[in-house]
Amino acid sequence: MRNLKSLPKNAVIKLHRETEEIIKRKCYDCMCGQKKLDCQLTACPLYSLRPWANKKDKKNKHISQG
């Protein structure tokens, strides 16, 4: 993995945006293009990062982990 501290700020931001896009594409593919359905695959390593999760659900997960 890259050492993020050695990269300029704009490169880190670009890497973050690319990572978000990759996660969105994978979830979109896995859910067969259904953005409105909530993913039920809790064993998926991307489950906590799912882009179309209910905002209330994300907030509750953040609080319970915190």
C-alpha positions as CSV (number, residue, x, y, z in Angstrom):
1,M,0.0,0.0,0.0
2,R,1.1,3.5,-0.6
3,N,2.4,5.7,2.1
4,L,-0.2,8.4,2.2
5,K,1.9,10.8,4.3
6,S,4.4,11.1,1.5
7,L,1.8,12.0,-1.1
8,P,0.7,15.6,-1.8
9,K,-2.8,16.5,-0.5
10,N,-4.4,16.6,-4.0
11,A,-3.1,13.1,-4.7
12,V,-4.6,11.7,-1.5
13,I,-8.0,13.4,-2.4
14,K,-7.8,11.8,-5.9
15,L,-7.0,8.4,-4.5
16,H,-10.0,8.7,-2.0
17,R,-12.4,9.7,-4.8
18,E,-11.2,6.8,-7.0
19,T,-11.7,4.4,-4.1
20,E,-15.2,5.7,-3.5
21,E,-16.0,5.3,-7.2
22,I,-14.7,1.7,-7.3
23,I,-16.8,0.8,-4.2
24,K,-19.9,2.3,-5.9
25,R,-19.3,0.4,-9.1
26,K,-18.9,-2.9,-7.2
27,C,-22.0,-2.4,-5.1
28,Y,-24.0,-1.4,-8.2
29,D,-22.8,-4.5,-10.0
30,C,-23.5,-6.8,-7.1
31,M,-27.0,-5.4,-6.6
32,C,-27.8,-5.7,-10.3
33,G,-28.3,-2.0,-10.7
34,Q,-30.8,-1.7,-7.8
35,K,-29.8,1.4,-5.8
36,K,-33.1,1.6,-3.9
37,L,-32.8,-1.8,-2.3
38,D,-30.7,-2.2,0.9
39,C,-28.0,-4.8,0.7
40,Q,-28.5,-7.8,2.9
41,L,-25.0,-9.3,2.5
42,T,-23.6,-8.5,5.9
43,A,-20.6,-10.8,5.4
44,C,-19.4,-8.6,2.5
45,P,-16.3,-6.6,3.4
46,L,-17.9,-3.5,1.7
47,Y,-21.1,-3.8,3.6
48,S,-20.3,-0.9,6.0
49,L,-19.2,1.3,3.1
50,R,-22.2,0.7,0.9
51,P,-23.0,3.9,-0.9
52,W,-26.8,3.6,-1.0
53,A,-27.5,2.5,2.5
54,N,-30.2,4.2,4.5
55,K,-28.7,7.3,6.2
56,K,-30.4,6.4,9.4
57,D,-28.8,2.9,9.3
58,K,-25.3,4.4,8.7
59,K,-25.7,6.8,11.6
60,N,-26.8,3.9,14.0
61,K,-23.8,1.8,12.9
62,H,-21.4,4.7,13.5
63,I,-22.8,5.2,17.0
64,S,-22.7,1.5,17.9
65,Q,-19.1,1.2,16.8
66,G,-17.9,4.4,18.4
